[in-house]
């Protein structure tokens, strides 16, 4: 099936800063593509170009087979956008706000249907000013869905929401993602990306550095399990590395997270045996040793060298 969104060789600079360096991606019918990247990686600039809010310095973007640069007006009638920092007139009610958004499109769902979709029936006539943070997010999502978009852009859709509100939005988005409707998602929540995304593209320094399904990325980049271990006593990192340098060189590949070492590749069972044996011979006491399932957070840290929320 033809992709709903195709971007080829996008580049964007702001003075001497090159924010996006040759990014290409596609969003297929019925799938959710999640863009993950640390702050300053070029993720926001990329999405704003795909939404038509910024023009690329070079490269092409087609949406529904149409050129975004020349046919943006007709394209946007079938696109929904939910920005991270949405600012609407707060003295309008939920119903009035949705009526306004519905007027922007050639076709839209009934306003009461959109309100019911995000479960705000009891707040339909309440001003946005008086809604809770989670209720506002649901109202903004209803605005993005009012025109039954074939392509939905979501920028941090559940930031600041409690777990129950987040799961409600996840369920709604999973229902929206049918065979002919697609989602492009940016999020800082790894569990959200793993729950919603069919494919993930990791962006850093203005480039896509890895792409694949969540499970494929986890197994390819980190392996299925992470070996975690910690030593008792006040042992410096340098001291531990020097003790293991000759006998177990692979220990130097472990990342130090707080006081715990984490290793993301290799035959973990044999390494546990080796680690226990050599530690005992060197007089080092293992205070903790365990295996845990690899996650997207592990993938992200290994690829970018930082956690998702690092500045």
N, C-alpha and C positions, 0 to 999 in steps of 0.2 A: 504494500500500500504506500502511496505517496506521502512523504513526510509533511506535517503541517507547518513546520518551521525548519528552514535550512539557512545556516549562516556559514559563509566561506571567507576565510582569511581576513578576519576583522582586525583592524588596527586603530588605536586612538591615543593621541598624545595631548598633553596640556603643557605647553611650553616645552621645557627640557625633559619633562617627565613623560615616559611612555607607559600609559596605564594598561593598555591591551596590546599584546604582541602576537598577531597571527592566530587568532582563535577561530576554530571551525567546529560546528556542532549541528545536530539535528534533533528534532522532537517528532516522534512517530505517532500516528493515531492511537489513542487509547493508552498512552504511557505517561508516566511522570518522570521527568529528568530533573534531578537535584544538582544544583551547582553549590559546591562547598569550597570555601577558601577563607584564609585568615583575613583580618582587617587589612586593607591596603593591597589586596592581591589582584584587584581589577575586576572582581565579581560584580560589584554594583554598576560600574561603567559598562560592562558587558550586557547586563540585563537592561539598562536604560537604552542602549542601542537597539536591542531586540524589541523593546517596547515602542521604539520610535521617538523617545524623549531626547536622544542625542543622535547625531549623525556620525558614522564612522569616518575616519580620514581615508580609509580604503577598505575594500571588501564589499561583499554583497549579502543582503538579507532578503529572503523570500518567505512569505507567509501565505498559506493556502495557494501556493503556486504564483502569487502576485509579488511584484517588487515593492518592498516596504517604502522605499524612498519616494516612488511616484504614485503609489496607490494606497497610502496610509489611511485616508479617510474611509474608503470602502472596507479595508481590512479590519479597522477597529470596531465595526459593527458586530463582528464575531469574536472579539477578544475581550477578556475580562482582566482587570488589573487591581491587585490589592497591594498598596505600598506599605512599607514598614512603619512610616510615620505619617499616617493619613490624617489630614486636617480638614474637617467639614464644619459647616456652620452648626454650632452646638445647640442653638435655640430652636432648631427644627426637630420635629418628632421623627421617630424611626420611619413611620409611614410616609411622612412628607419628604424625607430624604430619599426614600426609595422611589417615590413618585417622580421626584426630580431626575434621578438617574435613569429611570425608565423612559423619560421624555427624550433622552439623548440618542436613543436607538430606534431603528426602523421597526424592530420586533423585540418584545420583551415578555417575560412571564408576568402573570397577574401579581400585583404588589403583595396581596395577602398570602399568595403562594410562596413568595420569596421570604416573607416574614416567618411563615410556618416552617420553611426549610431550615432556618437557623434557630428555631424554637424560641422566638421572641414575641409570641402572640400576646402575652400579658404585658409587654412593654411597647406595643405598637404605637401608642399615642403619648409615650414618654419622650421628653426632649433628650437628645444625645448627651447633654450636659449632666443629666441625672443618672446616666447608666454607669454600671461598674466597668472596670477595664475589660473583663471578659465579654460583657454584653456589647460594649463598643466594637470589639474585634468581630463579633458575630454580625453586627449591623454592617460593618465595612465589608465583610465577606459577602453578605447578601447583595450589597451594591455591585460587587464584582461579578456576581452570578445572575444579576437581574436580566441580562440579555441572552441567557443560555449559551455562554461562549464556547466555541469549539476549542479555543486555546486560552488557558487561564494562567496568568502570571501571579505568583504568590511570593512576597518578600517578607520573610519572618512572620508567618501568619499566626503563630501561637506564642509569641514573645510575651512573657509576663502573665500567662494564664496558669490557673491551677490545673492539676492533672486531669480532673474530670472534664473541664472545659476543653482541654487539648484533645482528649480522646473523642469528644463529641465532634470537634472540627475534623479530626482524622476520619471518622466514620462518614461524615458528610462528603469529604473529598474523595474517598474511595468509591462512594456511590456515583459521584460526578464523573469519575474516570471510566467512561464507557468506551466502546470500540471506536467512536469517532470524536471523543473529547480528550484533550491532553492537558497536562500541567507542567509548567516550568517553575520549580520551587527553589528558593534559597532559604537556608535555615542554619542556625547554630546548634540545633539539637540533633545529635547523632541518632537517637532513637526515632526521631521523627523522619529522618532521611531513610532509615532502615525500614520503617513501617510503610512509607508512602512511595518511595522511589523504585522504579523498575531499573533505572540506570543512574549512575552518579558520575559527574565530572568534577575532578579536583583542580581548582585554579590556584596558581601561585606565581607571583611576579609576572602577571599578565599573560600567562600561558596555561593551557590545560596540560597537567603533568601526569594524569592518570584518568582512565575512564573504564567503566564496566558495571556489571550488576553489583549490588552490595556484597553478596556472598563471594563472587569472583574476586573482587578487590581484596576482601579479607584473606582469602586463601592464598592469593598470588603474592600479596605484599607482606603479610605477616605469618601465614600458616594458620592452622585452625586453633592453636593454643599458644598461650603466653606463659612462660616460666617466670615465676616471681620468687625472689629469695632475699633475705635480710640477715645480717650478722649481728650477734649480740655484742654489747660493749661499745665503747667509743673508738671505732676503727675508722681512720680516714680513708677516703676513696683512693688516694694515692698509695696508701699502705696496702690496701686489699689488692689493687691492680698489680703492684710490684710482687706480691706473694704468689699470685696466680699466673704471672706473665709466662713463665716457662712451662708449667705443668698443664694449665688449662687456658690456652690463648683465647678461646672463644669467649671467656668471661669479659674480655675487653670490649666485646660487641654489645654487651648489656647496657641498657639506658638506666641511669640513676634517676628515679622518681621519688623525691623526698629522701627517705633512708632505704628504699627498696629498689633492688635491681630487677629489671624486666628484660627478658630476652624473647625475641619475636620469630625466631626461625630455628631449624635444626631438629634433631631427634631428641625430643624433650625427655623421654623416659630414660634413655642412656645418659643424658646430661645430668639428671637428678642423681643417678648412681655415682657418676664421676665427681659431681660437686660435693656430695656427702663424704665420699672417700678421701678426696684431697683436702677438704676443709678440716676433717678430723686429723689428718697427718700434719697439717700446718698449725694445728692448735686454735683454729677459728671455729666458733660455735654458731651454727645456723639457728637464728631465732625464728625464722619463718621460711617455709618453702612450700609452694603450691603451684598448681596448674589452673589457669582459668581460660575461658573461651575468648578468642580474639574478637575485637569489636571494630567498628568504623573509626572510633576515636584513636585506636592504636594505628590504624592505617593512616589517618590524618597526621598524627605526630611523626610517624616514620617517614612520610613523604615530604612534609613541610618543616619538620624540626621544631614545631611549636603546637600548642593546643589550639583548638578552634577559637577561643576567646582571648588569646594573647593579642596585644596591640602590636 
